[in-house]
Every structure is written in C-alpha cells, then in structure tokens.
C-alpha cells in the first residue's frame, strides 16, 4: 500500500509539496483547486494505519480494521492523480520523473523491510516456512504479491498469521494500477479535463461492478485482483476532476462527522468472513472521499482534529509503520507460540511505531530528499541492483533443498507444508475458494448414492472435508458422499460466496430430498453466532435423513500444531501445547451442545473426544504424525483417528464391514 503518493507528506520539507494550480475549479467550489501540503490527509493516513495495526494486533474490537487499506487506496489515487494533473497542465509531466518519485517513496523502505525480514527469518522459521517467506519476498519486490496470494493462502486465511510478508499484497495492487493510469492521463494531456473526468468515472464504475459481481462468486479473487480494486484508487482520482458545489461550514461539519462515524462503524462492524470488498467497501471509500473533499473546501472540526500534531506525525511514518508492523507481530507470535495478552500486544504496537520511525528517519526520508542516490540513473541502478540481489536471496531461500536432517523436529515441521489435495478431494468434492466454481464440483463422484449399502452424506466446510478420508477408511462398508466448500457453513440460508450458497442449497435441498441418506453429517468451524442457524436448519431437515449428526468444533491452536510440536521437540516445555490452545472453541462446543440437546439430531463433541478436562491436554499425535497440520485441520492420520472414535463410540449406526447395509 502506498501511504504517501507522489506528494511530500512531511512538514520538515514543505518545498517538495509541489503546490501548483490545478486548473478550472476555484477554491471553495471543488477539490481540484490549488493546494499545497494537506496536514488533514496525513491525519487521515494516521487513522487508516491505526485501524490496520490495531486490527492485526488484536487489542480492540476493531474486527474490520482491514478497511484501512481501502482508505489508503483512495488517498493514493487522489494525491498521485493531483500531482500528475498538475504536471500535465504545466507541460512538465514525464513518465520517467513519475517513476523516479514512486521509487524514491516506495522502494527503499520496502527493500529495507524485506531485507531485515529475510535476515531474521532463519532464526524464527522452520525450513518449510522459509520457503513460503522467500517466495512472498520475491513476489513483493516484483510487485506481484497480490497475484501470488491468488494461488496460495489469502489475507484472511488461517495460515496468513505465519507469513511475515503477506501484507505486501496491497503494494502489488497499487503498482499494477500505476503501470497504466499515468499513461492514460498523459494521453489526454493537460487540457482535456472533461475527457479525463468521464474516463476516470467510467473506469471506476466498471471496476466497481466487476468487484461486486466477483465478490459474490469469489471473494479472494475480488480482494486481490487489480481490476476489482482499481475503483478505489479511481474514486480518489475522480476528486481531482469532479467539481463539487461549495458547502457551507455547517454542512462540512455534518459531512465530515458522518464520514468519521462511517469509518468507525465499518472498523467495528465489518468482519473477516463477510463478502468483502463488494458493496461493503463503498463505506470506507466514500468516507475517505468525503473527508478529502471537505478538507479542500475550508475544512471542518473533524479535519482540524486530523491536522493535530500527533496524528500528522503518525501519518508521516504511516508507510513504514504499515511495512514493519506485520513482520514484528508475526515473528513475536511465532516465537512465543501462545496467544499473546493485551499488554504484550500494545507493547508490540509501540515497538512497531519505534521501528517505523527508524525506517522513516534513516531510509524513507533521505531517499525522498535525494540525500542518497541523488540522480535518476543512480537511483534506478541502485534500487534495481538491490532489488535483484534480494530476489536472488529470496529465490535461494525458497528453492534451495530443505535440511536433510531427519530428526524429529524437522520431520514434525515438515507437516507445515502438508498436501491435503487428495485427502480432502480438493477441486472435486471440496471446492476451494477462487480455484473452483460450482461447475467444478464432480457430482458423479461426490454425490452418487449407492444401492445395497448404507449412504453417509458429509456436508460443510473444510472441517467437514478433512473427515472424508477417515470416514471412508473406518467405514468401508458405507458409501461416503461429500459436499464441501471452503468457509461454507452447512446451514440453510448460508451466507458467503455464490458457490457456497449454491452448493448448500443443492446438497441440503433437492439432493437430500431425493436421496434420503442413512446418515447426514453436518460439520464446520462453528462459532457461537452459528448456533441459531444450526437450530433452524435442523428443524427444516427433520425426517429427511435416517440419522442427522452434528459434529462440534475441534481444538484449535494459536500457531500450527506441527510448529508447536516441533518447538517442543527442540526443547520447549510441553505445556506450550496446552497454553497455545485457543479457549473459545471449548466454549462454542459447550454452547452448541446445550442448544442442540432438545433437537432430534445427535450432537458429537469432537473437542471432548480428543481432550480431557482432568489433565487439560488434548491428543496431538497419532502414531508419529500430528493429527492436525495447521491451526485445526486434520491430517489423514488425524481423520482416521476421529472416525475410529466415532465408530468405536457407536455414534454412526453403520456396519464396519459388509455391503448389505444391515
């Protein structure tokens, strides 16, 4: 993400702010009038980076702190377009000059952060984790981290918390946008403001519609694809070309207060599982546009507050703060292994601010002020060589052979890169995010009732898909059918991507009605807010299967279980496995079991099946294999273990052997 744009944000060097006339609009009647340095925009940057950092630190109820990125996109689009437009109007625009400014503001701090991360990584990460970090580092330097994440874990994926550079995706979106947009503006020149205005608005509308549609079908794709996020940058750019009628002081105050409340509501009410960006992203973007527009027309009480010294200071270091905060949080959490407390989290926020100041003071600012690599050739050559060297180092980290040491520690850590494709039947019976559509679901393989043998129908998200292998091996006399999709709760009226909705409507609707399986198993990563949906669904499904079984949540950990086991193997106290366990799943298990006690379904507590209250310990190994390969998903051996306990407990009234269904 670009926090500075192409405008000097520091008060310490106001001469670089380039305050040039913007053309036709007069002061007080639009955004595109002559403006110099905007302290309120630095304050808005501070607000945006604060919600992101606090969200990542987990020290507040800001479940939607990721909206800070959207605010930054709007700010970037506005500031950079304002600079380009000013240069075009005075006939001074140069694409080389544009990219020189971009490099000076973005690349040095980026390379510095990645270099420090790669130096620290070998001391914290296991070999398999180093591979992922190396690839992400190379992708970040090449400005394609967002595209890389489309083929790997996403920003909201559970394992994103173990990737110290996953947050670099937003830089990729911006840099891909700025490959074409300056050239488009240059094609219009400085005198075709109407053409630039209507083209910008048309592109923004097209990108927004595409974003809304794709969010419904594939949230990950919409989140990372540059064409579906371009509208947010174009929204900021449109403020340069659109003349807004002058607002009296009272109206500016009302509008700014409303915008601030909209940002607060979004940060508090949005949550990672929602269909974002889509329509929801309009809220933070419109709020940011409003605050920028109000500040251009004389300001308000809110914009005056945003211009306060402490906020401006945070705004000035906000780019470095964004870069450094996530590696600091990730490395600390991975080294600790257990959930961190509020005091620790705030200490990490303070450490991030201190590290950001160092980066801004000794890396960002000297390059912006041309104290290092002062000439354009020197800048291009120096950053190019440094970037190429880091890509080479990242590639060596990623593709060099892993340690051949076959000790228990490395063997346990190797499960961090566990391949679940065949075990879960990914892409066939388990639809996985952007990689699959409903048309990829192989109904002939996954939902084919068998005559002469009992039929089990397994429905849910990835925490249902990971049970298929165990059910198939432990109940060989049964036909185990599977309808699963990532993040997809097996309830009627489920919310989420269209693929999920369509699959659940089909599996729990027409197919269930026509097949009437002997056993219907509903399994998911349940949370307390799912309980009313589960109760409603069970009432609707009454009598549509011989037996309905709801499997409760499994124990989850603050870090991937193989990492915790490897840490214990390398000398950490075994209590790490207890202390790293997340407490909320035990509560959800109790609440869900109590709520379903009066239902006609059978509730099975997987949590109590694997954990004992007497010793506060849970089973983590099956033979010599971790039963879970990440925070909570089962390995093949773990899946067999759970299914065996279901069989031995007589939960499913099906034969272990034979095919006659009796």
C-alpha positions as CSV (number, residue, x, y, z in Angstrom):
1,X,0.0,0.0,0.0
2,X,1.2,3.5,-0.8
3,X,0.8,5.8,2.1
4,X,2.5,8.9,0.6
5,X,1.6,9.0,-3.0
6,X,3.6,11.4,-5.0
7,X,3.3,14.4,-2.7
8,X,5.7,15.3,0.1
9,X,4.0,14.5,3.3
10,X,6.5,15.8,5.8
11,X,6.3,19.3,7.2
12,X,10.0,19.2,7.5
13,X,10.4,19.6,3.8
14,X,7.4,21.7,2.5
15,X,9.2,22.8,-0.6
16,X,8.7,19.4,-2.1
17,X,4.9,19.5,-1.7
18,X,4.6,20.9,-5.3
19,X,1.7,23.3,-4.7
20,X,0.7,24.0,-8.3
21,X,-2.6,25.3,-9.7
22,X,-5.0,22.5,-10.7
23,X,-7.0,24.3,-13.3
24,X,-10.6,25.3,-13.8
25,X,-12.1,24.7,-10.4
26,X,-12.0,27.7,-8.0
27,X,-11.1,27.4,-4.3
28,X,-14.2,26.6,-2.3
29,X,-16.1,25.1,-5.2
30,X,-14.3,21.8,-5.8
31,X,-11.4,19.6,-4.9
32,X,-9.3,20.3,-7.9
33,X,-8.1,23.8,-6.9
34,X,-4.6,24.9,-6.0
35,X,-3.5,23.0,-2.9
36,X,-0.2,22.5,-1.2
37,X,0.5,20.3,1.8
38,X,-2.6,18.8,3.4
39,X,-2.0,18.1,7.1
40,X,-5.5,16.6,7.4
41,X,-4.6,14.0,4.8
42,X,-1.6,13.0,6.9
43,X,-4.1,12.7,9.8
44,X,-6.4,10.6,7.7
45,X,-3.4,8.3,6.9
46,X,-2.8,8.0,10.6
47,X,-6.4,7.0,11.2
48,X,-6.2,4.4,8.4
49,X,-2.9,2.8,9.5
50,X,-4.1,2.8,13.1
51,X,-7.1,0.7,12.4
52,X,-5.0,-1.7,10.4
53,X,-2.3,-2.1,13.1
54,X,-4.7,-2.4,15.9
55,X,-6.8,-4.9,14.0
56,X,-3.7,-7.0,13.4
57,X,-2.5,-6.7,17.0
58,X,-5.9,-7.9,18.2
59,X,-6.1,-5.5,21.0
60,X,-9.5,-4.0,20.3
61,X,-13.0,-4.8,19.0
62,X,-12.0,-3.5,15.5
63,X,-12.9,-6.6,13.6
64,X,-13.0,-4.7,10.4
65,X,-9.6,-2.9,10.7
66,X,-8.7,-4.1,7.2
67,X,-10.7,-1.2,5.8
68,X,-7.7,1.0,6.5
69,X,-6.3,-0.3,3.2
70,X,-9.3,1.0,1.3
71,X,-8.8,4.4,2.8
72,X,-5.2,4.4,1.7
73,X,-6.2,3.4,-1.8
74,X,-8.5,6.5,-2.0
75,X,-5.8,8.8,-0.6
76,X,-3.2,7.4,-3.0
77,X,-5.5,7.8,-6.1
78,X,-6.2,11.4,-5.1
79,X,-2.7,12.6,-4.3
80,X,-1.0,10.9,-7.3
81,X,-3.6,12.0,-9.8
82,X,-3.4,15.5,-8.4
83,X,0.3,15.6,-9.0
84,X,0.1,14.1,-12.5
85,X,-2.7,16.5,-13.4
86,X,-0.7,19.5,-12.2
87,X,2.4,18.4,-14.2
88,X,0.3,17.8,-17.3
89,X,-1.3,21.3,-17.1
90,X,2.1,23.0,-16.9
91,X,3.5,20.7,-19.6
92,X,6.0,19.2,-17.2
93,X,4.8,15.6,-17.0
94,X,7.4,12.9,-17.6
95,X,6.8,9.2,-17.1
96,X,10.5,8.8,-16.0
97,X,10.1,11.5,-13.4
98,X,6.8,9.9,-12.2
99,X,8.5,6.6,-11.6
100,X,11.5,8.3,-10.1
101,X,9.2,9.8,-7.5
102,X,7.4,6.4,-7.0
103,X,10.7,4.6,-6.5
104,X,12.0,7.2,-4.0
105,X,8.9,7.0,-1.9
106,X,8.2,3.3,-2.1
107,X,11.2,1.1,-2.9
108,X,13.9,1.9,-0.3
109,X,11.7,1.3,2.8
110,X,10.2,-1.8,1.1
111,X,13.6,-3.3,0.3
112,X,14.8,-2.4,3.8
113,X,11.9,-4.2,5.4
114,X,12.2,-7.3,3.3
115,X,16.0,-7.5,3.8
116,X,15.6,-7.3,7.6
117,X,12.8,-9.9,7.5
118,X,14.9,-12.3,5.5
119,X,17.8,-11.8,7.9
120,X,15.5,-12.6,11.0
121,X,13.5,-15.4,9.3
122,X,16.1,-18.2,9.6
123,X,16.2,-17.7,13.4
124,X,12.5,-18.0,13.8
125,X,11.1,-20.1,11.0
126,X,11.5,-23.7,10.2
127,X,12.8,-24.7,6.7
128,X,9.3,-25.3,5.2
129,X,8.2,-21.9,6.4
130,X,11.3,-20.2,4.9
131,X,10.2,-21.5,1.5
132,X,6.9,-19.6,1.7
133,X,8.5,-16.5,3.0
134,X,11.1,-16.5,0.3
135,X,8.5,-16.7,-2.5
136,X,6.4,-14.0,-0.9
137,X,9.5,-11.7,-0.6
138,X,10.4,-12.2,-4.3
139,X,6.8,-11.6,-5.3
140,X,6.7,-8.4,-3.1
141,X,9.8,-7.0,-4.7
142,X,8.4,-7.7,-8.2
143,X,5.1,-6.0,-7.2
144,X,3.0,-9.2,-7.8
145,X,2.4,-10.3,-4.2
146,X,-1.3,-9.9,-4.7
147,X,-1.3,-12.3,-7.7
148,X,0.8,-14.8,-5.8
149,X,-1.7,-14.8,-3.0
150,X,-4.4,-15.8,-5.5
151,X,-2.6,-19.1,-5.8
152,X,-1.8,-19.6,-2.1
153,X,-3.2,-18.6,1.2
154,X,-5.2,-15.4,1.2
155,X,-5.1,-12.5,3.6
156,X,-7.9,-13.9,5.7
157,X,-6.7,-17.5,5.6
158,X,-5.8,-19.0,8.9
159,X,-2.1,-19.6,8.0
160,X,-1.6,-15.9,7.0
161,X,-0.6,-15.3,10.6
162,X,2.6,-17.2,10.0
163,X,3.6,-15.3,6.8
164,X,5.6,-12.2,7.8
165,X,5.2,-10.6,4.3
166,X,1.6,-11.4,3.4
167,X,0.6,-7.8,3.9
168,X,2.6,-6.7,0.8
169,X,-0.3,-7.6,-1.4
170,X,-1.6,-4.0,-1.4
171,X,1.6,-2.7,-2.9
172,X,1.2,-5.0,-5.8
173,X,-2.4,-3.7,-6.4
174,X,-1.2,-0.1,-6.5
175,X,1.9,-0.6,-8.6
176,X,-0.1,-2.6,-11.2
177,X,-2.6,0.2,-11.3
178,X,0.1,2.8,-11.8
179,X,1.6,1.0,-14.7
180,X,-1.3,2.1,-16.9
181,X,-3.2,5.0,-15.2
182,X,-0.5,7.7,-15.6
183,X,-0.1,6.8,-19.3
184,X,-3.9,7.1,-19.7
185,X,-3.9,10.6,-18.2
186,X,-0.9,11.6,-20.3
187,X,-2.8,10.6,-23.4
188,X,-5.5,13.2,-22.5
189,X,-2.9,15.8,-21.8
190,X,-3.4,18.8,-19.5
191,X,-6.3,20.4,-21.4
192,X,-8.7,17.5,-21.7
193,X,-10.1,17.6,-18.2
194,X,-13.6,16.6,-19.3
195,X,-12.3,13.5,-21.1
196,X,-10.2,12.6,-18.2
197,X,-13.1,13.1,-15.8
198,X,-15.6,10.9,-17.7
199,X,-13.0,8.2,-18.5
200,X,-12.0,8.0,-14.8
201,X,-15.6,7.8,-13.7
202,X,-16.5,5.2,-16.3
203,X,-13.5,3.1,-15.4
204,X,-14.3,3.4,-11.7
205,X,-17.9,2.3,-12.3
206,X,-16.8,-0.7,-14.4
207,X,-14.3,-1.8,-11.9
208,X,-16.8,-1.4,-9.1
209,X,-19.4,-3.5,-10.8
210,X,-16.8,-6.2,-11.6
211,X,-15.8,-6.1,-7.9
212,X,-19.3,-6.6,-6.7
213,X,-20.0,-9.4,-9.0
214,X,-16.8,-11.3,-8.4
215,X,-17.1,-10.8,-4.6
216,X,-20.3,-12.8,-4.7
217,X,-18.7,-15.6,-6.7
218,X,-15.1,-15.5,-5.4
219,X,-14.1,-13.2,-2.6
220,X,-10.4,-14.0,-2.7
221,X,-10.2,-13.1,-6.4
222,X,-12.1,-9.9,-5.9
223,X,-9.9,-9.0,-3.0
224,X,-6.5,-9.3,-4.8
225,X,-7.2,-8.8,-8.5
226,X,-6.1,-5.3,-9.5
227,X,-9.1,-4.7,-11.8
228,X,-11.5,-5.3,-9.0
229,X,-9.7,-2.9,-6.6
230,X,-8.9,-0.2,-9.1
231,X,-12.2,1.6,-8.5
232,X,-11.0,2.6,-5.0
233,X,-7.9,4.3,-6.4
234,X,-10.1,5.8,-9.2
235,X,-12.5,7.1,-6.6
236,X,-9.7,9.2,-5.2
237,X,-8.6,10.2,-8.6
238,X,-12.1,11.4,-9.6
239,X,-11.9,14.0,-6.8
240,X,-9.3,15.8,-8.9
241,X,-11.6,16.2,-11.9
242,X,-15.0,16.5,-10.4
243,X,-16.1,19.9,-9.2
244,X,-18.1,19.7,-6.0
245,X,-20.5,22.5,-5.2
246,X,-19.3,24.7,-2.3
247,X,-20.6,23.6,1.1
248,X,-21.3,26.0,4.0
249,X,-19.5,25.4,7.2
250,X,-22.4,23.6,8.9
251,X,-22.7,21.2,6.0
252,X,-18.9,20.5,6.0
253,X,-19.1,19.7,9.7
254,X,-22.0,17.3,9.3
255,X,-20.5,15.6,6.3
256,X,-17.1,15.1,8.0
257,X,-18.7,13.9,11.2
258,X,-20.8,11.4,9.2
259,X,-17.7,10.2,7.4
260,X,-15.8,9.7,10.6
261,X,-18.7,7.7,12.1
262,X,-18.9,5.6,8.9
263,X,-15.2,4.7,9.2
264,X,-15.7,3.8,12.9
265,X,-18.8,1.7,12.2
266,X,-17.0,-0.1,9.4
267,X,-14.0,-0.8,11.5
268,X,-16.2,-2.1,14.4
269,X,-18.9,-4.0,12.5
270,X,-17.1,-5.5,9.5
271,X,-15.5,-8.8,10.0
272,X,-13.1,-11.1,8.0
273,X,-15.8,-13.6,7.0
274,X,-18.0,-11.1,5.2
275,X,-18.4,-10.7,1.5
276,X,-15.7,-8.0,1.2
277,X,-14.8,-5.9,-0.8
278,X,-18.0,-5.8,-2.9
279,X,-20.7,-3.2,-1.8
280,X,-19.3,-3.1,1.7
281,X,-16.0,-1.4,0.5
282,X,-18.1,1.6,-0.5
283,X,-18.4,2.7,3.1
284,X,-14.7,3.4,3.9
285,X,-14.1,4.7,0.4
286,X,-17.0,7.2,0.5
287,X,-15.9,8.3,3.9
288,X,-12.3,8.9,2.8
289,X,-13.6,10.8,-0.3
290,X,-15.8,13.0,1.9
291,X,-13.1,13.9,4.3
292,X,-10.7,14.8,1.5
293,X,-13.4,16.9,-0.2
294,X,-14.3,18.7,3.0
295,X,-10.7,19.5,3.7
296,X,-10.4,21.0,0.2
297,X,-13.3,23.4,0.9
298,X,-12.2,25.0,4.1
299,X,-12.2,22.1,6.5
300,X,-14.3,21.2,9.5
301,X,-13.9,20.3,13.1
302,X,-13.0,16.8,12.1
303,X,-10.4,17.8,9.6
304,X,-9.0,20.2,12.1
305,X,-8.7,17.4,14.5
306,X,-7.0,15.2,11.9
307,X,-4.4,18.1,11.4
308,X,-3.3,17.7,15.1
309,X,0.4,17.2,15.5
310,X,0.4,13.7,16.9
311,X,-1.8,12.4,14.1
312,X,0.2,14.2,11.5
313,X,3.4,12.6,12.9
314,X,1.9,9.1,12.7
315,X,0.7,9.9,9.2
316,X,4.2,10.8,8.1
317,X,5.6,7.5,9.3
318,X,2.5,5.5,8.2
319,X,4.1,3.9,5.2
320,X,7.0,2.5,7.2
321,X,4.6,1.6,10.0
322,X,2.5,-0.5,7.7
323,X,5.6,-2.2,6.3
324,X,7.2,-3.1,9.6
325,X,4.3,-3.8,12.0
326,X,3.2,-7.2,10.5
327,X,6.7,-8.9,10.5
328,X,7.1,-7.7,14.1
329,X,3.8,-9.2,15.1
330,X,4.3,-12.4,13.2
331,X,7.8,-13.1,14.4
332,X,6.9,-12.4,18.0
333,X,3.8,-14.6,18.0
334,X,5.6,-17.5,16.2
335,X,8.5,-17.4,18.7
336,X,6.1,-17.3,21.7
337,X,3.7,-19.9,20.3
338,X,0.9,-19.0,22.7
339,X,-1.9,-16.4,22.5
340,X,-0.4,-13.0,23.5
341,X,-2.0,-10.8,26.1
342,X,-3.3,-7.3,25.7
343,X,-0.2,-5.7,27.4
344,X,2.1,-7.7,25.1
345,X,0.1,-6.6,22.0
346,X,0.2,-3.0,22.9
347,X,4.0,-3.3,23.5
348,X,4.3,-4.7,20.0
349,X,2.3,-1.8,18.6
350,X,4.7,0.6,20.4
351,X,7.7,-1.3,19.1
352,X,6.2,-1.1,15.6
353,X,5.9,2.7,15.9
354,X,9.5,2.9,17.1
355,X,10.8,0.7,14.2
356,X,8.7,2.7,11.7
357,X,10.3,6.0,12.9
358,X,13.7,4.5,12.4
359,X,12.8,3.4,8.9
360,X,11.2,6.7,8.1
361,X,14.1,8.8,9.5
362,X,17.0,6.8,8.1
363,X,15.6,5.2,5.0
364,X,12.5,6.8,3.6
365,X,13.3,10.5,4.2
366,X,16.9,10.5,3.0
367,X,15.9,8.9,-0.3
368,X,12.9,11.2,-0.8
369,X,15.2,14.3,-0.1
370,X,17.8,12.9,-2.5
371,X,20.5,12.6,0.1
372,X,21.1,9.0,-1.2
373,X,21.3,8.1,-4.9
374,X,20.6,11.7,-5.9
375,X,20.5,11.3,-9.6
376,X,17.9,9.3,-11.6
377,X,20.4,6.9,-13.1
378,X,21.9,6.2,-9.7
379,X,18.5,5.7,-8.2
380,X,17.4,3.3,-10.9
381,X,20.6,1.4,-10.9
382,X,21.0,1.3,-7.1
383,X,17.5,0.1,-6.3
384,X,17.5,-2.2,-9.3
385,X,20.7,-4.0,-8.1
386,X,19.4,-4.1,-4.5
387,X,16.1,-5.5,-5.6
388,X,17.7,-8.1,-7.9
389,X,20.0,-9.2,-5.1
390,X,17.1,-9.6,-2.7
391,X,15.1,-11.6,-5.3
392,X,18.1,-13.9,-5.7
393,X,18.4,-14.3,-2.0
394,X,14.7,-15.0,-1.7
395,X,14.9,-17.5,-4.5
396,X,17.7,-19.3,-2.8
397,X,15.7,-19.5,0.4
398,X,12.7,-20.7,-1.5
399,X,14.2,-23.3,-3.8
400,X,17.3,-24.5,-2.0
401,X,16.9,-28.1,-0.8
402,X,15.4,-28.3,2.6
403,X,17.5,-29.5,5.5
404,X,18.3,-33.2,5.1
405,X,18.4,-33.6,8.8
406,X,15.8,-36.3,9.5
407,X,15.5,-35.6,13.2
408,X,12.1,-35.5,14.9
409,X,11.9,-31.7,14.9
410,X,12.3,-31.3,11.2
411,X,10.0,-34.2,10.5
412,X,7.3,-32.7,12.6
413,X,7.8,-29.3,11.0
414,X,7.6,-30.8,7.5
415,X,3.8,-31.2,8.1
416,X,3.5,-27.4,7.9
417,X,3.5,-27.9,4.1
418,X,1.1,-30.8,4.2
419,X,-0.6,-31.5,0.9
420,X,-4.3,-32.0,1.6
421,X,-5.5,-32.1,-2.0
422,X,-6.2,-35.9,-2.3
423,X,-7.1,-36.4,1.3
424,X,-9.9,-33.7,1.0
425,X,-10.6,-34.4,-2.7
426,X,-9.9,-30.7,-3.3
427,X,-11.3,-29.3,-6.6
428,X,-13.7,-32.2,-7.0
429,X,-15.7,-32.7,-3.8
430,X,-14.2,-29.9,-1.8
431,X,-14.4,-26.6,-3.6
432,X,-11.6,-24.3,-2.6
433,X,-12.2,-20.6,-2.9
434,X,-11.1,-18.9,-6.1
435,X,-9.7,-22.0,-7.6
436,X,-13.1,-23.7,-8.1
437,X,-16.6,-22.9,-9.2
438,X,-19.8,-24.9,-8.7
439,X,-19.3,-26.3,-12.2
440,X,-16.1,-28.0,-10.9
441,X,-18.0,-30.0,-8.4
442,X,-18.0,-33.6,-9.5
443,X,-21.4,-34.8,-8.6
444,X,-21.0,-38.2,-10.2
445,X,-18.0,-38.8,-7.9
446,X,-19.1,-37.0,-4.8
447,X,-22.9,-37.3,-4.6
448,X,-23.7,-40.7,-6.0
449,X,-26.0,-42.8,-3.8
450,X,-25.2,-46.5,-3.7
451,X,-27.8,-49.2,-3.5
452,X,-27.2,-52.2,-1.3
453,X,-25.0,-50.3,1.2
454,X,-25.6,-47.5,3.8
455,X,-25.1,-44.0,2.5
456,X,-23.4,-41.2,4.5
457,X,-23.7,-37.6,3.3
458,X,-21.0,-35.3,4.7
459,X,-21.7,-31.6,4.3
460,X,-19.9,-28.5,5.4
461,X,-16.7,-26.5,5.1
462,X,-13.0,-27.6,5.2
463,X,-13.7,-29.0,8.7
464,X,-16.0,-31.5,7.1
465,X,-13.8,-32.2,4.1
466,X,-11.0,-33.3,6.4
467,X,-13.2,-36.0,7.8
468,X,-14.0,-37.8,4.4
469,X,-10.8,-39.8,4.4
470,X,-11.3,-41.1,7.9
471,X,-14.9,-42.0,7.3
472,X,-14.1,-43.8,4.1
473,X,-11.4,-45.9,5.7
474,X,-13.1,-46.6,9.0
475,X,-16.5,-47.4,7.5
476,X,-15.5,-49.4,4.4
477,X,-19.0,-50.9,4.1
478,X,-20.6,-47.5,3.6
479,X,-20.8,-45.1,0.7
480,X,-19.5,-41.8,1.9
481,X,-20.7,-38.8,-0.1
482,X,-19.3,-35.3,0.2
483,X,-20.5,-31.8,-0.5
484,X,-18.0,-29.3,1.0
485,X,-16.6,-25.9,0.2
486,X,-14.1,-23.7,1.9
487,X,-15.6,-21.4,4.6
488,X,-19.1,-22.7,3.8
489,X,-21.4,-23.4,6.8
490,X,-23.8,-26.3,6.3
491,X,-26.9,-24.4,7.1
492,X,-29.9,-23.3,5.1
493,X,-29.7,-19.7,4.0
494,X,-26.0,-19.7,4.5
495,X,-24.1,-16.5,3.6
496,X,-20.9,-16.1,1.6
497,X,-19.8,-16.7,-1.9
498,X,-22.3,-17.8,-4.5
499,X,-20.5,-21.1,-5.0
500,X,-21.0,-21.9,-1.3
501,X,-24.7,-20.8,-1.4
502,X,-25.5,-22.9,-4.5
503,X,-23.7,-26.0,-3.2
504,X,-25.5,-25.9,0.2
505,X,-28.9,-25.2,-1.4
506,X,-28.4,-28.2,-3.7
507,X,-27.0,-30.6,-1.1
508,X,-29.4,-29.8,1.7
509,X,-32.3,-29.3,-0.7
510,X,-33.1,-31.3,-3.8
511,X,-30.4,-33.9,-3.4
512,X,-31.2,-34.6,0.3
513,X,-34.8,-34.9,-0.5
514,X,-34.3,-37.4,-3.4
515,X,-31.5,-39.5,-1.8
516,X,-32.6,-39.6,1.9
517,X,-29.2,-40.9,3.1
518,X,-28.9,-43.1,6.1
519,X,-26.7,-40.6,7.9
520,X,-26.4,-36.8,7.3
521,X,-23.3,-35.3,8.9
522,X,-23.0,-31.5,9.3
523,X,-19.6,-30.3,10.3
524,X,-17.9,-26.9,10.2
525,X,-15.7,-24.4,12.0
526,X,-18.6,-23.4,14.2
527,X,-18.7,-20.2,16.2
528,X,-21.4,-19.1,18.7
529,X,-23.2,-16.9,16.2
530,X,-23.9,-20.0,14.0
531,X,-26.0,-21.7,16.7
532,X,-29.4,-20.1,15.7
533,X,-28.7,-21.1,12.1
534,X,-27.9,-24.7,13.1
535,X,-31.1,-24.9,15.2
536,X,-33.2,-23.5,12.3
537,X,-31.6,-25.9,9.8
538,X,-32.1,-29.0,11.9
539,X,-35.8,-28.2,12.2
540,X,-36.1,-27.9,8.5
541,X,-34.2,-31.1,7.8
542,X,-36.2,-33.2,10.3
543,X,-37.2,-36.6,8.7
544,X,-35.0,-36.1,5.6
545,X,-32.3,-38.5,6.7
546,X,-32.2,-41.6,8.7
547,X,-29.9,-40.0,11.3
548,X,-28.7,-36.4,11.5
549,X,-25.3,-35.9,13.2
550,X,-23.8,-32.5,14.1
551,X,-20.1,-32.7,14.8
552,X,-18.8,-30.0,17.1
553,X,-15.7,-27.9,16.8
554,X,-12.2,-29.3,17.2
555,X,-9.4,-27.9,19.4
556,X,-7.6,-25.1,17.7
557,X,-4.2,-23.5,18.4
558,X,-2.6,-20.1,18.2
559,X,0.0,-21.5,15.9
560,X,0.0,-24.5,13.5
561,X,0.2,-27.7,15.6
562,X,3.2,-29.1,13.7
563,X,5.1,-25.9,14.6
564,X,4.2,-26.3,18.3
565,X,5.2,-29.9,18.3
566,X,8.5,-29.1,16.6
567,X,9.2,-26.4,19.1
568,X,8.5,-28.9,22.0
569,X,10.7,-31.4,20.2
570,X,13.5,-28.8,20.0
571,X,13.4,-28.2,23.8
572,X,10.3,-26.1,24.6
573,X,8.3,-27.0,27.7
574,X,5.4,-29.4,26.7
575,X,3.0,-27.1,28.4
576,X,3.3,-25.0,25.3
577,X,0.7,-27.3,23.7
578,X,-1.8,-26.5,26.4
579,X,-1.1,-22.8,26.6
580,X,-1.3,-22.4,22.8
581,X,-4.8,-23.9,22.6
582,X,-7.5,-21.3,21.9
583,X,-10.2,-21.2,24.6
584,X,-13.1,-20.1,22.5
585,X,-13.6,-23.5,20.8
586,X,-14.3,-25.2,24.2
587,X,-16.9,-22.6,24.9
588,X,-18.5,-22.9,21.5
589,X,-18.6,-26.7,22.0
590,X,-20.5,-26.4,25.3
591,X,-22.9,-23.8,23.9
592,X,-23.7,-25.7,20.7
593,X,-24.1,-29.0,22.6
594,X,-26.5,-27.3,25.1
595,X,-28.5,-25.7,22.3
596,X,-29.0,-28.9,20.3
597,X,-29.8,-31.1,23.3
598,X,-33.5,-30.9,22.7
599,X,-33.2,-31.4,18.9
600,X,-33.7,-34.6,17.1
601,X,-30.1,-34.6,15.9
602,X,-27.2,-36.3,17.6
603,X,-24.5,-33.9,18.7
604,X,-21.0,-35.2,18.9
605,X,-18.3,-33.2,20.8
606,X,-15.1,-33.8,18.9
607,X,-13.4,-31.5,21.4
608,X,-14.3,-33.8,24.4
609,X,-13.4,-36.8,22.2
610,X,-9.8,-35.6,21.9
611,X,-9.3,-33.6,25.1
612,X,-9.6,-34.4,28.7
613,X,-10.7,-31.9,31.3
614,X,-8.8,-33.7,34.1
615,X,-5.3,-33.1,32.5
616,X,-6.3,-30.1,30.3
617,X,-4.5,-31.9,27.5
618,X,-5.6,-32.9,24.0
619,X,-4.4,-35.7,21.8
620,X,-2.0,-34.2,19.2
621,X,-0.2,-37.2,17.7
622,X,-1.5,-40.3,16.0
623,X,1.5,-42.7,16.0
624,X,4.3,-40.3,15.0
625,X,2.1,-38.0,12.9
626,X,0.5,-34.7,14.0
627,X,-3.3,-35.1,13.9
628,X,-3.6,-31.5,12.6
629,X,-1.4,-29.9,10.0
630,X,-2.3,-26.2,10.7
631,X,-4.3,-24.5,13.4
632,X,-7.1,-27.1,13.3
633,X,-7.4,-29.1,10.1
634,X,-6.9,-32.9,10.3
635,X,-4.2,-34.8,8.6
636,X,-5.1,-38.2,7.0
637,X,-4.0,-39.9,10.2
638,X,-5.9,-37.4,12.3
639,X,-9.0,-38.0,10.2
640,X,-8.7,-41.8,10.7
641,X,-8.3,-41.2,14.5
642,X,-11.5,-39.2,14.7
643,X,-13.5,-41.6,12.5
644,X,-12.3,-44.5,14.5
645,X,-13.5,-42.9,17.7
646,X,-16.9,-42.3,16.0
647,X,-17.0,-45.9,15.1
648,X,-15.9,-47.2,18.5
649,X,-18.3,-44.9,20.2
650,X,-21.2,-46.3,18.2
651,X,-22.2,-42.8,17.0
652,X,-22.9,-43.9,13.5
653,X,-25.1,-47.0,13.4
654,X,-23.4,-48.4,10.3
655,X,-21.5,-51.7,9.7
656,X,-17.7,-51.5,9.6
657,X,-17.6,-54.3,7.1
658,X,-20.0,-55.7,4.5
659,X,-22.1,-54.1,1.9
660,X,-25.7,-55.1,2.6
661,X,-26.4,-52.2,4.8
662,X,-27.7,-54.4,7.6
